[in-house]
Amino acid sequence: MNVKIEKSWLDHVGGEFEKPYFAELAAFVRSEYASTTCYPPGNLIFNAFNLCPFDKVKVVIIGQDPYHEPGQAHGLSFSVNDGVAFPPSLVNIFKEIQLDLGKPVPASGNLTRWAEQGVLLLNATLTVRARQAASHQRRGWERFTDAAISALNAGREHLVFILWGGYARSKAPLIDTSRHLVLQSVHPSPLSANRGGWFGNHHFSRANEYLAANGVEPVEW
């Protein structure tokens, strides 16, 4: 797989790499990358962790799996590389930020700037076949990323977990709401957002208000 994970994360989830399920997962991923086009590039599979060390996390935004069209995925949920057209969900994310905080829509959909401020942009499944959504689900990634969520829940205080859509909301039982803020809404994809419940959820301002109230520097969304 040709990947490395940031040391603080290795300290908290490194035990997962020694378990039989992860050996099976790694063999599957290696085979997929060797035999067909997969995303993100192999060296970016753990990009979310590498850009956002365990002790720097402020906010966790959970996605389902990577974008599966060429040039889009680079290891951060909802984010695309510089110069790539915004996918519909990202368009709606930026619209809500504009409504919520009055910020203009940025020129780039690359959310590395969020990750470097402490936003863990975590897809539950970290890899995907080109043009085949959900093709790497139920192979073991979810067990690994659930372990990461559980480690944050247990090892940190006053985090914001943002859960958009039914899949992300299924992770809510992993989070202790007496110690962390959980924000839930419909998914920002047009199919869900246009039915109501996305626009006006104020998740970005609510996250920052909670962080500030707990002595944490807010995110520059």
Beta strands, then each sheet from edge to edge (+ up, - down):
strand 1: 38-39
strand 2: 59-63
strand 3: 119-123
strand 4: 128-129
strand 5: 160-164
strand 6: 181-185
sheet 1: 1+ 4-
sheet 2: 3+ 2+ 5+ 6+
end
